[in-house]
């Protein structure tokens, strides 16, 4: 299934969220509007705001505050992208130049700060201390994940556990917050709120694991970024860690040098990855995470929204971009 088919039950809600995003980007500072519009109009799957909408609807929410919170989640995500691309010195995202490549690092960082601050201004409007607690904690954890990833860069001795901690903090946490605040809006029991959070945590982890697979099996056109970027940045992702565990001494040395320098022969590294079970190992871990996400929904009422949440689990592990 395509992402458009999966989110069809919330198509009207997504349009409402787009309207909120554009209205809240309306700053008197032209540069903020320009960069904000540039990165948000680049497209992307909008999975995180969709998670807020789908979860709230699946649990019976009838108001419109989920539109604001979905926009908040997208603003937080966008601010992290702006900062990430500066830190990683990336020049391509979603098939076109990054904002920092077009407008410069300083402008990108500052507009990222603006979006981050705007998101907190908006979440106050929801007037829920529980929502504030979830989102403020999430932003703290995401920042910790960014620093943990920085500490792992060019370190060939990163373990699977250390890698997964970064994934949980840096990527999965915002998915978790998105689904959890959707449940909070719906006013469900503590058990259902935790189930919603678990769903987001596991689907976010599966999503990142497949991203790591695609970095060594996709192409630039389908991925919208430079294949092998993580390698060039010295990031020890799971396929590389797996080769370090099960590869030949020569393959292990190749990967070690690649992680330490970011300058090894990409084709040789890709060959080493393909000659081991590294990609299948990573994909199977993603499949397990997706199954745990499915299991978290077992007590949810049947609806088109629940079906879409289940379809997300399949999409997360079968996608090619």
Secondary structure, DSSP 8 states (H G I E B T S, - for coil): --HHHHGGGGHHHHHHHHHHHHHHT--SSHHHHHHHHHHHTT----HHHHHHHHHHHHTT--SSHHHHHHHHHHHHHHHHHHHHHHHTT--EETTEE-HHHHH-HHHHHHHHHHHHHHHHHHHHHT--HHHHHHHHHHHHHHHHHHHHHHHHTT-TT--HHHHHHHHIIIIIHHHHHHHHHHHHHHT--HHHHHHHHHHHHHHHHHHHHHHHHHTTT--HHHHSS-TTHHHHTT---HHHHHHHHHS-HHHHHHHHHHHHHS-S-HHHHHHHHHHTTHHHHHHHHHHHHHHHHHHHTTTS--SHHHHHHHHHHHHHHH---
